[in-house]
């Protein structure tokens, strides 16, 4: 069984890492998420989160972040293995981990094809 943890080396941590992903200008979106992507050389997908105040108050933003991290943790072995992903929620609706996991997997697959044709 593959390891389903989410250690620090799978997080985008610095603003330089986020800037690199945003400057790649490669994104896809659906009804609940916007996902930006850039290739990395690590061989594992990494995740960065941007949850603005438009989504809701601190309680709601933290719930979104927890659900997005869990969706990434569960889907990390189905995602393209050479991508850095920055995820932004679009809606003010309640996050559901299963829906977010499906959305993240679908959008990351599209981005993987777009970046490496």
C-alpha positions as CSV (number, residue, x, y, z in Angstrom):
1,X,0.0,0.0,0.0
2,X,1.5,3.4,-0.9
3,X,2.4,5.9,1.8
4,X,-0.5,8.3,2.3
5,X,1.1,10.8,4.6
6,X,1.6,14.5,3.8
7,X,5.1,15.5,5.0
8,X,6.6,18.9,4.8
9,X,8.6,18.2,1.6
10,X,5.3,17.9,-0.2
11,X,4.3,21.4,0.8
12,X,5.0,24.6,-1.2
13,X,6.4,26.8,1.6
14,X,8.2,29.9,0.3
15,X,6.9,32.8,-1.7
16,X,9.5,32.0,-4.4
17,X,7.9,28.6,-4.9
18,X,4.4,30.1,-5.2
19,X,5.7,32.8,-7.5
20,X,7.3,30.2,-9.8
21,X,4.0,28.4,-10.1
22,X,2.0,31.6,-10.7
23,X,4.5,32.8,-13.2
24,X,4.2,29.6,-15.2
25,X,0.6,30.8,-16.0
26,X,-0.8,27.4,-16.5
27,X,-4.2,26.9,-14.8
28,X,-7.5,25.1,-15.0
29,X,-10.7,25.6,-13.0
30,X,-14.1,24.1,-12.4
31,X,-17.0,25.0,-10.2
32,X,-15.2,24.9,-6.9
33,X,-11.4,25.1,-7.5
34,X,-8.8,27.0,-9.5
35,X,-5.5,25.0,-9.8
36,X,-2.3,26.5,-11.0
37,X,0.6,24.2,-11.9
38,X,4.3,24.2,-12.8
39,X,6.6,21.3,-13.5
40,X,9.1,20.3,-10.8
41,X,12.1,17.9,-10.9
42,X,11.4,16.2,-7.6
43,X,9.3,13.3,-9.0
44,X,6.5,14.0,-6.5
45,X,3.5,16.3,-6.6
46,X,3.6,19.2,-4.1
47,X,0.7,21.4,-2.8
48,X,0.3,25.0,-2.0
49,X,-2.9,26.6,-0.8
50,X,-4.2,30.1,-1.2
51,X,-7.5,30.7,0.6
52,X,-8.7,34.3,0.6
53,X,-11.1,36.1,2.9
54,X,-13.6,36.0,0.1
55,X,-14.2,32.4,1.0
56,X,-15.4,33.2,4.5
57,X,-14.2,33.9,8.0
58,X,-11.2,32.2,9.6
59,X,-13.2,29.1,10.6
60,X,-14.4,28.6,7.1
61,X,-11.0,29.2,5.6
62,X,-9.3,26.8,7.9
63,X,-11.9,24.1,7.1
64,X,-11.2,24.6,3.4
65,X,-7.5,24.2,4.0
66,X,-8.0,21.0,6.1
67,X,-10.3,19.5,3.4
68,X,-7.9,20.5,0.6
69,X,-4.9,19.0,2.4
70,X,-6.9,15.8,3.0
71,X,-8.0,15.6,-0.6
72,X,-4.4,16.0,-1.8
73,X,-3.2,13.4,0.8
74,X,-5.7,10.8,-0.5
75,X,-5.2,11.6,-4.2
76,X,-1.4,12.2,-4.3
77,X,-0.6,8.8,-5.9
78,X,-3.2,9.5,-8.7
79,X,-1.8,12.9,-9.5
80,X,0.9,13.6,-12.1
81,X,4.2,13.1,-10.3
82,X,6.1,16.1,-11.6
83,X,3.8,19.0,-10.7
84,X,3.8,21.7,-8.1
85,X,0.1,22.7,-7.6
86,X,-1.4,25.8,-6.0
87,X,-5.0,25.5,-5.3
88,X,-7.5,28.3,-4.7
89,X,-11.2,27.6,-3.7
90,X,-13.7,29.5,-5.8
91,X,-17.0,29.1,-3.9
92,X,-18.3,30.0,-0.6
93,X,-20.0,26.6,-0.3
94,X,-19.1,24.0,2.3
95,X,-16.1,21.9,1.3
96,X,-16.6,18.2,0.9
97,X,-13.4,16.1,0.8
98,X,-14.7,13.6,-1.7
99,X,-15.8,16.3,-4.1
100,X,-12.5,18.2,-3.7
101,X,-10.5,15.0,-4.3
102,X,-12.3,14.3,-7.5
103,X,-12.0,17.9,-8.7
104,X,-8.3,18.1,-7.8
105,X,-7.5,14.8,-9.5
106,X,-9.4,15.8,-12.7
107,X,-7.8,19.3,-12.9
108,X,-4.3,18.1,-12.1
109,X,-4.6,15.4,-14.8
110,X,-5.6,18.1,-17.3
111,X,-2.7,20.3,-16.2
112,X,-0.3,17.4,-16.5
113,X,-1.3,16.8,-20.1
114,X,-1.1,20.6,-20.8
115,X,2.5,20.9,-19.4
116,X,3.9,17.7,-20.9
117,X,2.2,17.0,-24.2
